[in-house]
């Protein structure tokens, strides 16, 4: 369960991690609108024998547009295009940090018919953990606002754990649903 939670947390910012790692994903934002036809022509000229599966943009202005390609050997890869100049900036393999984290988080790199139900059953484990935490916690108002640092490290860590658990109940419910 910890692996699924940690990979899900990092998957939220996985596109930005990829942007930091791969300079071909970076562009300077401009007001000029993208010319999709020119970008398609640039892709065809750069990789004439490969199949263009999808061409799209990221949510941020600092990202190059990404074309999902299938090479001659059948392997997928990404090709990045500057939307203002229609210049191909470079390529990456199909397994980027974003794809790695999301596939590990959702399927545990198993076939989806096995991995997705397995990961989904962890919501029951999380629900049971939340129930037992709520059942064993008394005086919620006190616990939610108190971290005693003067009574030793074990007490401080325990108080922090209880307070953090109570404050994040709303998030646990969202994840479980």
VMD Tcl script that builds the backbone (N, CA, C; Angstrom):
set m [mol new atoms 531]
animate dup $m
set s [atomselect $m all]
$s set {name element resname resid chain x y z} {
  {N N UNK 1 A 0.830 -1.184 0.000}
  {CA C UNK 1 A 0.000 0.000 0.000}
  {C C UNK 1 A 0.876 1.250 0.000}
  {N N UNK 2 A 1.980 1.197 0.708}
  {CA C UNK 2 A 2.886 2.345 0.742}
  {C C UNK 2 A 3.443 2.637 -0.643}
  {N N UNK 3 A 3.789 1.605 -1.383}
  {CA C UNK 3 A 4.302 1.789 -2.747}
  {C C UNK 3 A 3.273 2.482 -3.622}
  {N N UNK 4 A 2.027 2.078 -3.542}
  {CA C UNK 4 A 0.968 2.685 -4.355}
  {C C UNK 4 A 0.765 4.145 -3.952}
  {N N UNK 5 A 0.787 4.427 -2.670}
  {CA C UNK 5 A 0.589 5.804 -2.200}
  {C C UNK 5 A 1.754 6.702 -2.609}
  {N N UNK 6 A 2.979 6.224 -2.432}
  {CA C UNK 6 A 4.151 7.036 -2.777}
  {C C UNK 6 A 4.227 7.281 -4.286}
  {N N UNK 7 A 4.005 6.227 -5.090}
  {CA C UNK 7 A 4.061 6.428 -6.542}
  {C C UNK 7 A 2.932 7.322 -7.017}
  {N N UNK 8 A 1.779 7.253 -6.383}
  {CA C UNK 8 A 0.684 8.157 -6.737}
  {C C UNK 8 A 1.000 9.596 -6.395}
  {N N UNK 9 A 1.670 9.789 -5.287}
  {CA C UNK 9 A 2.063 11.144 -4.888}
  {C C UNK 9 A 3.034 11.746 -5.892}
  {N N UNK 10 A 4.044 10.982 -6.279}
  {CA C UNK 10 A 5.016 11.489 -7.254}
  {C C UNK 10 A 4.448 11.550 -8.667}
  {N N UNK 11 A 3.454 10.712 -8.979}
  {CA C UNK 11 A 2.840 10.742 -10.306}
  {C C UNK 11 A 2.117 12.060 -10.561}
  {N N UNK 12 A 1.697 12.730 -9.486}
  {CA C UNK 12 A 1.028 14.018 -9.630}
  {C C UNK 12 A 1.941 15.043 -10.290}
  {N N UNK 13 A 3.227 15.005 -9.976}
  {CA C UNK 13 A 4.180 15.966 -10.540}
  {C C UNK 13 A 5.154 15.307 -11.516}
  {N N UNK 14 A 4.770 14.149 -12.057}
  {CA C UNK 14 A 5.670 13.401 -12.942}
  {C C UNK 14 A 5.971 14.146 -14.240}
  {N N UNK 15 A 5.000 14.867 -14.786}
  {CA C UNK 15 A 5.267 15.646 -16.001}
  {C C UNK 15 A 6.338 16.701 -15.749}
  {N N UNK 16 A 6.274 17.335 -14.593}
  {CA C UNK 16 A 7.261 18.351 -14.256}
  {C C UNK 16 A 8.641 17.727 -14.026}
  {N N UNK 17 A 8.675 16.524 -13.460}
  {CA C UNK 17 A 9.955 15.826 -13.291}
  {C C UNK 17 A 10.545 15.519 -14.662}
  {N N UNK 18 A 9.720 15.030 -15.571}
  {CA C UNK 18 A 10.184 14.787 -16.944}
  {C C UNK 18 A 10.697 16.066 -17.582}
  {N N UNK 19 A 10.004 17.172 -17.358}
  {CA C UNK 19 A 10.394 18.470 -17.928}
  {C C UNK 19 A 11.782 18.874 -17.428}
  {N N UNK 20 A 12.072 18.592 -16.162}
  {CA C UNK 20 A 13.388 18.906 -15.603}
  {C C UNK 20 A 14.483 18.010 -16.181}
  {N N UNK 21 A 14.150 16.748 -16.415}
  {CA C UNK 21 A 15.140 15.779 -16.894}
  {C C UNK 21 A 15.424 15.931 -18.388}
  {N N UNK 22 A 14.403 16.163 -19.183}
  {CA C UNK 22 A 14.526 16.172 -20.651}
  {C C UNK 22 A 14.441 17.598 -21.208}
  {N N UNK 23 A 15.551 18.163 -21.658}
  {CA C UNK 23 A 15.515 19.533 -22.193}
  {C C UNK 23 A 14.683 19.658 -23.464}
  {N N UNK 24 A 14.465 18.573 -24.200}
  {CA C UNK 24 A 13.674 18.657 -25.416}
  {C C UNK 24 A 12.197 18.935 -25.133}
  {N N UNK 25 A 11.786 18.831 -23.894}
  {CA C UNK 25 A 10.403 19.130 -23.531}
  {C C UNK 25 A 10.183 20.611 -23.234}
  {N N UNK 26 A 11.248 21.377 -23.155}
  {CA C UNK 26 A 11.143 22.776 -22.729}
  {C C UNK 26 A 11.034 23.714 -23.926}
  {N N UNK 27 A 10.126 24.681 -23.829}
  {CA C UNK 27 A 9.997 25.744 -24.826}
  {C C UNK 27 A 9.740 27.055 -24.102}
  {N N UNK 28 A 9.977 28.147 -24.805}
  {CA C UNK 28 A 9.664 29.465 -24.271}
  {C C UNK 28 A 8.238 29.809 -24.694}
  {N N UNK 29 A 7.370 30.103 -23.730}
  {CA C UNK 29 A 5.976 30.379 -24.099}
  {C C UNK 29 A 5.846 31.684 -24.881}
  {N N UNK 30 A 4.970 31.664 -25.874}
  {CA C UNK 30 A 4.675 32.854 -26.673}
  {C C UNK 30 A 3.169 32.950 -26.869}
  {N N UNK 31 A 2.744 34.064 -27.407}
  {CA C UNK 31 A 1.325 34.285 -27.678}
  {C C UNK 31 A 0.906 33.696 -29.026}
  {N N UNK 32 A 1.872 33.343 -29.840}
  {CA C UNK 32 A 1.575 32.848 -31.181}
  {C C UNK 32 A 0.861 31.498 -31.105}
  {N N UNK 33 A -0.193 31.368 -31.912}
  {CA C UNK 33 A -0.965 30.132 -31.920}
  {C C UNK 33 A -0.208 29.037 -32.664}
  {N N UNK 34 A -0.442 27.814 -32.264}
  {CA C UNK 34 A 0.210 26.668 -32.896}
  {C C UNK 34 A -0.424 26.361 -34.248}
  {N N UNK 35 A 0.402 26.037 -35.217}
  {CA C UNK 35 A -0.072 25.610 -36.535}
  {C C UNK 35 A 0.077 24.091 -36.599}
  {N N UNK 36 A -1.021 23.402 -36.420}
  {CA C UNK 36 A -0.999 21.943 -36.326}
  {C C UNK 36 A -0.510 21.296 -37.621}
  {N N UNK 37 A -0.862 21.891 -38.753}
  {CA C UNK 37 A -0.425 21.351 -40.042}
  {C C UNK 37 A 1.081 21.393 -40.204}
  {N N UNK 38 A 1.695 22.514 -39.803}
  {CA C UNK 38 A 3.153 22.626 -39.885}
  {C C UNK 38 A 3.838 21.632 -38.957}
  {N N UNK 39 A 3.258 21.439 -37.772}
  {CA C UNK 39 A 3.849 20.479 -36.841}
  {C C UNK 39 A 3.758 19.060 -37.400}
  {N N UNK 40 A 2.635 18.725 -38.008}
  {CA C UNK 40 A 2.500 17.394 -38.605}
  {C C UNK 40 A 3.489 17.197 -39.748}
  {N N UNK 41 A 3.689 18.246 -40.558}
  {CA C UNK 41 A 4.672 18.162 -41.640}
  {C C UNK 41 A 6.079 17.970 -41.086}
  {N N UNK 42 A 6.416 18.668 -39.996}
  {CA C UNK 42 A 7.741 18.536 -39.381}
  {C C UNK 42 A 7.938 17.125 -38.825}
  {N N UNK 43 A 6.895 16.569 -38.251}
  {CA C UNK 43 A 6.978 15.206 -37.718}
  {C C UNK 43 A 7.206 14.211 -38.848}
  {N N UNK 44 A 6.469 14.360 -39.922}
  {CA C UNK 44 A 6.610 13.461 -41.070}
  {C C UNK 44 A 7.997 13.567 -41.683}
  {N N UNK 45 A 8.538 14.780 -41.745}
  {CA C UNK 45 A 9.880 14.973 -42.303}
  {C C UNK 45 A 10.951 14.384 -41.373}
  {N N UNK 46 A 10.754 14.496 -40.066}
  {CA C UNK 46 A 11.736 14.006 -39.095}
  {C C UNK 46 A 11.736 12.479 -39.026}
  {N N UNK 47 A 10.549 11.880 -39.044}
  {CA C UNK 47 A 10.421 10.425 -38.913}
  {C C UNK 47 A 9.495 9.899 -40.006}
  {N N UNK 48 A 9.988 9.828 -41.240}
  {CA C UNK 48 A 9.098 9.482 -42.359}
  {C C UNK 48 A 8.513 8.070 -42.305}
  {N N UNK 49 A 9.197 7.116 -41.748}
  {CA C UNK 49 A 8.699 5.746 -41.733}
  {C C UNK 49 A 7.897 5.382 -40.506}
  {N N UNK 50 A 7.775 6.299 -39.557}
  {CA C UNK 50 A 7.106 6.002 -38.298}
  {C C UNK 50 A 5.662 6.505 -38.321}
  {N N UNK 51 A 4.828 5.867 -37.532}
  {CA C UNK 51 A 3.408 6.206 -37.486}
  {C C UNK 51 A 3.141 7.235 -36.389}
  {N N UNK 52 A 2.452 8.303 -36.753}
  {CA C UNK 52 A 2.014 9.313 -35.794}
  {C C UNK 52 A 0.689 8.832 -35.202}
  {N N UNK 53 A 0.686 8.550 -33.901}
  {CA C UNK 53 A -0.512 8.057 -33.237}
  {C C UNK 53 A -1.343 9.179 -32.630}
  {N N UNK 54 A -0.650 10.188 -32.085}
  {CA C UNK 54 A -1.357 11.258 -31.395}
  {C C UNK 54 A -0.458 12.477 -31.308}
  {N N UNK 55 A -1.048 13.648 -31.425}
  {CA C UNK 55 A -0.319 14.906 -31.251}
  {C C UNK 55 A -1.123 15.759 -30.288}
  {N N UNK 56 A -0.474 16.195 -29.216}
  {CA C UNK 56 A -1.205 16.963 -28.218}
  {C C UNK 56 A -0.299 17.908 -27.465}
  {N N UNK 57 A -0.928 18.730 -26.638}
  {CA C UNK 57 A -0.184 19.697 -25.847}
  {C C UNK 57 A -0.327 19.380 -24.371}
  {N N UNK 58 A 0.657 19.836 -23.602}
  {CA C UNK 58 A 0.589 19.706 -22.151}
  {C C UNK 58 A -0.215 20.867 -21.599}
  {N N UNK 59 A -0.492 20.808 -20.328}
  {CA C UNK 59 A -1.263 21.872 -19.698}
  {C C UNK 59 A -0.455 23.143 -19.519}
  {N N UNK 60 A 0.840 23.034 -19.351}
  {CA C UNK 60 A 1.665 24.207 -19.116}
  {C C UNK 60 A 2.190 24.820 -20.402}
  {N N UNK 61 A 2.431 26.123 -20.368}
  {CA C UNK 61 A 2.945 26.841 -21.541}
  {C C UNK 61 A 4.415 26.565 -21.804}
  {N N UNK 62 A 5.131 26.089 -20.820}
  {CA C UNK 62 A 6.568 25.847 -20.961}
  {C C UNK 62 A 6.881 24.461 -21.532}
  {N N UNK 63 A 5.853 23.689 -21.850}
  {CA C UNK 63 A 6.035 22.349 -22.401}
  {C C UNK 63 A 5.932 22.370 -23.921}
  {N N UNK 64 A 6.796 21.599 -24.569}
  {CA C UNK 64 A 6.666 21.389 -26.011}
  {C C UNK 64 A 5.465 20.477 -26.254}
  {N N UNK 65 A 4.912 20.556 -27.458}
  {CA C UNK 65 A 3.836 19.640 -27.815}
  {C C UNK 65 A 4.436 18.250 -27.986}
  {N N UNK 66 A 3.642 17.231 -27.683}
  {CA C UNK 66 A 4.167 15.872 -27.714}
  {C C UNK 66 A 3.404 15.028 -28.739}
  {N N UNK 67 A 4.175 14.380 -29.594}
  {CA C UNK 67 A 3.609 13.437 -30.550}
  {C C UNK 67 A 3.938 12.032 -30.076}
  {N N UNK 68 A 2.918 11.202 -29.969}
  {CA C UNK 68 A 3.125 9.802 -29.648}
  {C C UNK 68 A 3.347 9.066 -30.966}
  {N N UNK 69 A 4.484 8.400 -31.065}
  {CA C UNK 69 A 4.895 7.772 -32.320}
  {C C UNK 69 A 5.064 6.264 -32.114}
  {N N UNK 70 A 4.976 5.536 -33.228}
  {CA C UNK 70 A 5.315 4.116 -33.219}
  {C C UNK 70 A 6.389 3.918 -34.266}
  {N N UNK 71 A 7.545 3.435 -33.805}
  {CA C UNK 71 A 8.686 3.242 -34.684}
  {C C UNK 71 A 8.518 2.035 -35.600}
  {N N UNK 72 A 9.484 1.868 -36.480}
  {CA C UNK 72 A 9.446 0.766 -37.449}
  {C C UNK 72 A 9.435 -0.586 -36.755}
  {N N UNK 73 A 10.066 -0.696 -35.594}
  {CA C UNK 73 A 10.080 -1.942 -34.835}
  {C C UNK 73 A 8.835 -2.161 -34.003}
  {N N UNK 74 A 7.920 -1.229 -34.020}
  {CA C UNK 74 A 6.685 -1.336 -33.253}
  {C C UNK 74 A 6.748 -0.729 -31.868}
  {N N UNK 75 A 7.924 -0.214 -31.464}
  {CA C UNK 75 A 8.057 0.374 -30.133}
  {C C UNK 75 A 7.563 1.821 -30.121}
  {N N UNK 76 A 6.800 2.185 -29.095}
  {CA C UNK 76 A 6.334 3.568 -29.009}
  {C C UNK 76 A 7.438 4.491 -28.483}
  {N N UNK 77 A 7.391 5.742 -28.909}
  {CA C UNK 77 A 8.286 6.767 -28.380}
  {C C UNK 77 A 7.583 8.111 -28.507}
  {N N UNK 78 A 8.149 9.115 -27.857}
  {CA C UNK 78 A 7.576 10.460 -27.900}
  {C C UNK 78 A 8.509 11.379 -28.670}
  {N N UNK 79 A 7.906 12.245 -29.450}
  {CA C UNK 79 A 8.641 13.237 -30.226}
  {C C UNK 79 A 8.119 14.609 -29.787}
  {N N UNK 80 A 9.015 15.552 -29.509}
  {CA C UNK 80 A 8.610 16.855 -28.972}
  {C C UNK 80 A 8.803 17.944 -30.010}
  {N N UNK 81 A 7.787 18.820 -30.142}
  {CA C UNK 81 A 7.770 19.854 -31.166}
  {C C UNK 81 A 7.527 21.209 -30.521}
  {N N UNK 82 A 8.311 22.200 -30.941}
  {CA C UNK 82 A 8.082 23.573 -30.507}
  {C C UNK 82 A 6.850 24.085 -31.242}
  {N N UNK 83 A 5.801 24.495 -30.540}
  {CA C UNK 83 A 4.560 24.875 -31.217}
  {C C UNK 83 A 4.658 26.182 -32.014}
  {N N UNK 84 A 5.587 27.051 -31.678}
  {CA C UNK 84 A 5.680 28.317 -32.407}
  {C C UNK 84 A 6.504 28.199 -33.674}
  {N N UNK 85 A 7.538 27.364 -33.662}
  {CA C UNK 85 A 8.395 27.242 -34.841}
  {C C UNK 85 A 8.167 25.936 -35.603}
  {N N UNK 86 A 7.387 25.027 -35.067}
  {CA C UNK 86 A 7.153 23.691 -35.638}
  {C C UNK 86 A 8.464 22.935 -35.824}
  {N N UNK 87 A 9.441 23.213 -34.961}
  {CA C UNK 87 A 10.736 22.532 -35.002}
  {C C UNK 87 A 10.703 21.337 -34.063}
  {N N UNK 88 A 11.187 20.198 -34.540}
  {CA C UNK 88 A 11.270 19.012 -33.701}
  {C C UNK 88 A 12.428 19.209 -32.726}
  {N N UNK 89 A 12.110 19.150 -31.425}
  {CA C UNK 89 A 13.113 19.406 -30.388}
  {C C UNK 89 A 13.882 18.152 -29.986}
  {N N UNK 90 A 13.278 16.971 -30.148}
  {CA C UNK 90 A 13.939 15.738 -29.783}
  {C C UNK 90 A 12.940 14.653 -29.446}
  {N N UNK 91 A 13.462 13.526 -28.993}
  {CA C UNK 91 A 12.618 12.378 -28.676}
  {C C UNK 91 A 12.978 11.811 -27.299}
  {N N UNK 92 A 12.064 11.038 -26.759}
  {CA C UNK 92 A 12.317 10.229 -25.576}
  {C C UNK 92 A 11.689 8.868 -25.809}
  {N N UNK 93 A 12.079 7.907 -25.011}
  {CA C UNK 93 A 11.464 6.584 -25.138}
  {C C UNK 93 A 10.030 6.649 -24.622}
  {N N UNK 94 A 9.299 5.598 -24.837}
  {CA C UNK 94 A 7.922 5.547 -24.354}
  {C C UNK 94 A 7.816 5.435 -22.851}
  {N N UNK 95 A 8.901 5.017 -22.202}
  {CA C UNK 95 A 8.893 4.863 -20.750}
  {C C UNK 95 A 9.585 6.067 -20.112}
  {N N UNK 96 A 8.820 7.127 -19.910}
  {CA C UNK 96 A 9.326 8.320 -19.230}
  {C C UNK 96 A 9.065 8.163 -17.726}
  {N N UNK 97 A 9.525 9.111 -16.951}
  {CA C UNK 97 A 9.277 9.087 -15.504}
  {C C UNK 97 A 7.771 9.090 -15.248}
  {N N UNK 98 A 7.053 9.906 -16.009}
  {CA C UNK 98 A 5.604 9.996 -15.852}
  {C C UNK 98 A 4.939 8.649 -16.129}
  {N N UNK 99 A 5.289 8.023 -17.218}
  {CA C UNK 99 A 4.688 6.730 -17.582}
  {C C UNK 99 A 5.085 5.653 -16.573}
  {N N UNK 100 A 6.337 5.647 -16.130}
  {CA C UNK 100 A 6.807 4.678 -15.140}
  {C C UNK 100 A 5.999 4.783 -13.848}
  {N N UNK 101 A 5.892 6.002 -13.303}
  {CA C UNK 101 A 5.193 6.189 -12.033}
  {C C UNK 101 A 3.712 5.857 -12.147}
  {N N UNK 102 A 3.089 6.281 -13.242}
  {CA C UNK 102 A 1.650 6.031 -13.373}
  {C C UNK 102 A 1.348 4.559 -13.604}
  {N N UNK 103 A 2.169 3.869 -14.388}
  {CA C UNK 103 A 1.932 2.435 -14.591}
  {C C UNK 103 A 2.206 1.645 -13.315}
  {N N UNK 104 A 3.239 2.014 -12.584}
  {CA C UNK 104 A 3.521 1.346 -11.318}
  {C C UNK 104 A 2.410 1.611 -10.312}
  {N N UNK 105 A 1.913 2.827 -10.277}
  {CA C UNK 105 A 0.852 3.206 -9.347}
  {C C UNK 105 A -0.464 2.503 -9.677}
  {N N UNK 106 A -0.787 2.417 -10.944}
  {CA C UNK 106 A -2.099 1.888 -11.320}
  {C C UNK 106 A -2.129 0.368 -11.473}
  {N N UNK 107 A -1.082 -0.219 -12.037}
  {CA C UNK 107 A -1.109 -1.655 -12.336}
  {C C UNK 107 A -0.004 -2.460 -11.663}
  {N N UNK 108 A 0.963 -1.821 -11.044}
  {CA C UNK 108 A 2.144 -2.484 -10.493}
  {C C UNK 108 A 2.905 -3.232 -11.592}
  {N N UNK 109 A 2.870 -2.696 -12.811}
  {CA C UNK 109 A 3.518 -3.286 -13.990}
  {C C UNK 109 A 3.034 -4.704 -14.290}
  {N N UNK 110 A 1.842 -5.003 -13.884}
  {CA C UNK 110 A 1.237 -6.295 -14.202}
  {C C UNK 110 A 0.246 -6.084 -15.350}
  {N N UNK 111 A -0.229 -7.172 -15.949}
  {CA C UNK 111 A -1.324 -6.991 -16.906}
  {C C UNK 111 A -2.499 -6.327 -16.206}
  {N N UNK 112 A -3.193 -5.441 -16.892}
  {CA C UNK 112 A -4.228 -4.638 -16.230}
  {C C UNK 112 A -5.341 -5.488 -15.631}
  {N N UNK 113 A -5.603 -6.651 -16.191}
  {CA C UNK 113 A -6.662 -7.508 -15.652}
  {C C UNK 113 A -6.306 -8.042 -14.262}
  {N N UNK 114 A -5.025 -8.080 -13.945}
  {CA C UNK 114 A -4.569 -8.527 -12.620}
  {C C UNK 114 A -4.209 -7.328 -11.741}
  {N N UNK 115 A -3.434 -6.386 -12.289}
  {CA C UNK 115 A -2.905 -5.281 -11.503}
  {C C UNK 115 A -3.944 -4.299 -11.020}
  {N N UNK 116 A -4.897 -3.934 -11.881}
  {CA C UNK 116 A -5.904 -2.947 -11.494}
  {C C UNK 116 A -6.791 -3.442 -10.348}
  {N N UNK 117 A -7.314 -4.677 -10.398}
  {CA C UNK 117 A -8.082 -5.143 -9.228}
  {C C UNK 117 A -7.230 -5.276 -7.971}
  {N N UNK 118 A -5.969 -5.676 -8.129}
  {CA C UNK 118 A -5.089 -5.812 -6.973}
  {C C UNK 118 A -4.879 -4.460 -6.294}
  {N N UNK 119 A -4.582 -3.439 -7.082}
  {CA C UNK 119 A -4.381 -2.100 -6.515}
  {C C UNK 119 A -5.694 -1.556 -5.951}
  {N N UNK 120 A -6.803 -1.845 -6.618}
  {CA C UNK 120 A -8.098 -1.359 -6.137}
  {C C UNK 120 A -8.479 -1.969 -4.795}
  {N N UNK 121 A -8.081 -3.215 -4.542}
  {CA C UNK 121 A -8.404 -3.833 -3.250}
  {C C UNK 121 A -7.677 -3.153 -2.090}
  {N N UNK 122 A -6.621 -2.437 -2.409}
  {CA C UNK 122 A -5.926 -1.722 -1.342}
  {C C UNK 122 A -6.796 -0.613 -0.743}
  {N N UNK 123 A -7.837 -0.182 -1.455}
  {CA C UNK 123 A -8.746 0.817 -0.882}
  {C C UNK 123 A -9.476 0.233 0.329}
  {N N UNK 124 A -9.736 -1.077 0.305}
  {CA C UNK 124 A -10.355 -1.717 1.476}
  {C C UNK 124 A -9.391 -1.737 2.659}
  {N N UNK 125 A -8.127 -1.970 2.380}
  {CA C UNK 125 A -7.110 -1.947 3.437}
  {C C UNK 125 A -7.023 -0.534 4.028}
  {N N UNK 126 A -7.045 0.480 3.166}
  {CA C UNK 126 A -7.002 1.870 3.636}
  {C C UNK 126 A -8.254 2.204 4.438}
  {N N UNK 127 A -9.411 1.748 3.997}
  {CA C UNK 127 A -10.660 1.997 4.725}
  {C C UNK 127 A -10.624 1.341 6.108}
  {N N UNK 128 A -10.103 0.109 6.175}
  {CA C UNK 128 A -9.984 -0.583 7.461}
  {C C UNK 128 A -9.005 0.151 8.378}
  {N N UNK 129 A -7.894 0.628 7.805}
  {CA C UNK 129 A -6.920 1.390 8.602}
  {C C UNK 129 A -7.532 2.678 9.132}
  {N N UNK 130 A -8.312 3.339 8.308}
  {CA C UNK 130 A -8.959 4.578 8.732}
  {C C UNK 130 A -9.973 4.281 9.842}
  {N N UNK 131 A -10.742 3.220 9.689}
  {CA C UNK 131 A -11.726 2.846 10.705}
  {C C UNK 131 A -11.054 2.548 12.047}
  {N N UNK 132 A -9.998 1.743 12.016}
  {CA C UNK 132 A -9.337 1.397 13.281}
  {C C UNK 132 A -8.693 2.617 13.922}
  {N N UNK 133 A -8.163 3.513 13.101}
  {CA C UNK 133 A -7.582 4.738 13.657}
  {C C UNK 133 A -8.631 5.603 14.321}
  {N N UNK 134 A -9.792 5.722 13.694}
  {CA C UNK 134 A -10.873 6.519 14.281}
  {C C UNK 134 A -11.448 5.835 15.522}
  {N N UNK 135 A -11.537 4.520 15.506}
  {CA C UNK 135 A -12.111 3.773 16.629}
  {C C UNK 135 A -11.229 3.856 17.875}
  {N N UNK 136 A -9.911 3.937 17.671}
  {CA C UNK 136 A -9.004 3.944 18.821}
  {C C UNK 136 A -8.629 5.352 19.284}
  {N N UNK 137 A -9.077 6.367 18.576}
  {CA C UNK 137 A -8.741 7.741 18.945}
  {C C UNK 137 A -9.870 8.349 19.763}
  {N N UNK 138 A -9.525 8.846 20.937}
  {CA C UNK 138 A -10.489 9.541 21.787}
  {C C UNK 138 A -10.116 11.018 21.828}
  {N N UNK 139 A -11.062 11.844 22.170}
  {CA C UNK 139 A -10.847 13.290 22.304}
  {C C UNK 139 A -10.226 13.864 21.026}
  {N N UNK 140 A -10.981 13.792 19.933}
  {CA C UNK 140 A -10.484 14.201 18.615}
  {C C UNK 140 A -9.976 15.633 18.580}
  {N N UNK 141 A -10.685 16.549 19.245}
  {CA C UNK 141 A -10.266 17.958 19.209}
  {C C UNK 141 A -8.882 18.130 19.830}
  {N N UNK 142 A -8.626 17.444 20.907}
  {CA C UNK 142 A -7.324 17.524 21.560}
  {C C UNK 142 A -6.249 16.890 20.699}
  {N N UNK 143 A -6.531 15.718 20.171}
  {CA C UNK 143 A -5.555 14.986 19.369}
  {C C UNK 143 A -5.217 15.744 18.089}
  {N N UNK 144 A -6.194 16.406 17.478}
  {CA C UNK 144 A -5.984 17.103 16.205}
  {C C UNK 144 A -5.126 18.356 16.350}
  {N N UNK 145 A -5.010 18.878 17.559}
  {CA C UNK 145 A -4.287 20.142 17.735}
  {C C UNK 145 A -3.077 20.037 18.654}
  {N N UNK 146 A -2.707 18.828 19.092}
  {CA C UNK 146 A -1.644 18.708 20.083}
  {C C UNK 146 A -0.497 17.843 19.564}
  {N N UNK 147 A 0.696 18.384 19.648}
  {CA C UNK 147 A 1.922 17.613 19.412}
  {C C UNK 147 A 2.853 17.964 20.563}
  {N N UNK 148 A 3.015 17.029 21.480}
  {CA C UNK 148 A 3.827 17.272 22.665}
  {C C UNK 148 A 5.285 16.950 22.356}
  {N N UNK 149 A 6.104 17.989 22.318}
  {CA C UNK 149 A 7.527 17.799 22.022}
  {C C UNK 149 A 8.379 17.714 23.289}
  {N N UNK 150 A 7.788 18.042 24.419}
  {CA C UNK 150 A 8.553 18.061 25.670}
  {C C UNK 150 A 8.571 16.705 26.393}
  {N N UNK 151 A 7.877 15.713 25.863}
  {CA C UNK 151 A 7.781 14.411 26.538}
  {C C UNK 151 A 8.576 13.326 25.834}
  {N N UNK 152 A 9.480 13.699 24.950}
  {CA C UNK 152 A 10.301 12.703 24.264}
  {C C UNK 152 A 9.880 12.498 22.814}
  {N N UNK 153 A 10.775 11.886 22.083}
  {CA C UNK 153 A 10.566 11.700 20.645}
  {C C UNK 153 A 9.419 10.741 20.350}
  {N N UNK 154 A 9.267 9.677 21.116}
  {CA C UNK 154 A 8.219 8.703 20.851}
  {C C UNK 154 A 6.831 9.324 20.996}
  {N N UNK 155 A 6.629 10.118 22.014}
  {CA C UNK 155 A 5.341 10.785 22.237}
  {C C UNK 155 A 5.096 11.819 21.134}
  {N N UNK 156 A 6.136 12.585 20.768}
  {CA C UNK 156 A 5.984 13.605 19.728}
  {C C UNK 156 A 5.626 12.975 18.382}
  {N N UNK 157 A 6.291 11.883 18.034}
  {CA C UNK 157 A 5.992 11.206 16.763}
  {C C UNK 157 A 4.584 10.620 16.798}
  {N N UNK 158 A 4.188 10.038 17.916}
  {CA C UNK 158 A 2.836 9.493 18.049}
  {C C UNK 158 A 1.772 10.563 17.930}
  {N N UNK 159 A 1.985 11.697 18.609}
  {CA C UNK 159 A 1.030 12.807 18.523}
  {C C UNK 159 A 0.942 13.344 17.102}
  {N N UNK 160 A 2.092 13.481 16.449}
  {CA C UNK 160 A 2.091 13.976 15.070}
  {C C UNK 160 A 1.354 13.008 14.146}
  {N N UNK 161 A 1.582 11.719 14.336}
  {CA C UNK 161 A 0.929 10.699 13.513}
  {C C UNK 161 A -0.590 10.772 13.656}
  {N N UNK 162 A -1.068 10.896 14.889}
  {CA C UNK 162 A -2.511 10.983 15.131}
  {C C UNK 162 A -3.091 12.272 14.548}
  {N N UNK 163 A -2.420 13.398 14.763}
  {CA C UNK 163 A -2.919 14.674 14.248}
  {C C UNK 163 A -2.932 14.677 12.721}
  {N N UNK 164 A -1.874 14.194 12.109}
  {CA C UNK 164 A -1.820 14.153 10.646}
  {C C UNK 164 A -2.907 13.235 10.094}
  {N N UNK 165 A -3.153 12.128 10.759}
  {CA C UNK 165 A -4.205 11.217 10.323}
  {C C UNK 165 A -5.573 11.859 10.385}
  {N N UNK 166 A -5.858 12.579 11.462}
  {CA C UNK 166 A -7.162 13.241 11.580}
  {C C UNK 166 A -7.323 14.358 10.550}
  {N N UNK 167 A -6.274 15.130 10.329}
  {CA C UNK 167 A -6.366 16.233 9.378}
  {C C UNK 167 A -6.461 15.755 7.926}
  {N N UNK 168 A -6.017 14.541 7.666}
  {CA C UNK 168 A -6.064 14.050 6.286}
  {C C UNK 168 A -7.200 13.062 6.051}
  {N N UNK 169 A -8.159 13.000 6.936}
  {CA C UNK 169 A -9.302 12.099 6.746}
  {C C UNK 169 A -10.041 12.369 5.443}
  {N N UNK 170 A -10.227 13.626 5.117}
  {CA C UNK 170 A -10.951 13.966 3.879}
  {C C UNK 170 A -10.249 13.366 2.664}
  {N N UNK 171 A -8.915 13.393 2.670}
  {CA C UNK 171 A -8.155 12.853 1.539}
  {C C UNK 171 A -8.271 11.332 1.495}
  {N N UNK 172 A -8.247 10.688 2.647}
  {CA C UNK 172 A -8.406 9.239 2.687}
  {C C UNK 172 A -9.752 8.828 2.106}
  {N N UNK 173 A -10.794 9.567 2.446}
  {CA C UNK 173 A -12.122 9.257 1.923}
  {C C UNK 173 A -12.150 9.401 0.399}
  {N N UNK 174 A -11.520 10.445 -0.121}
  {CA C UNK 174 A -11.450 10.625 -1.582}
  {C C UNK 174 A -10.706 9.482 -2.242}
  {N N UNK 175 A -9.584 9.081 -1.677}
  {CA C UNK 175 A -8.792 7.975 -2.237}
  {C C UNK 175 A -9.571 6.666 -2.176}
  {N N UNK 176 A -10.269 6.416 -1.092}
  {CA C UNK 176 A -11.034 5.181 -0.940}
  {C C UNK 176 A -12.165 5.124 -1.963}
  {N N UNK 177 A -12.842 6.239 -2.134}
  {CA C UNK 177 A -13.946 6.273 -3.117}
  {C C UNK 177 A -13.398 6.119 -4.504}
}
mol reanalyze $m
mol bondsrecalc $m
mol representation Tube
mol addrep $m
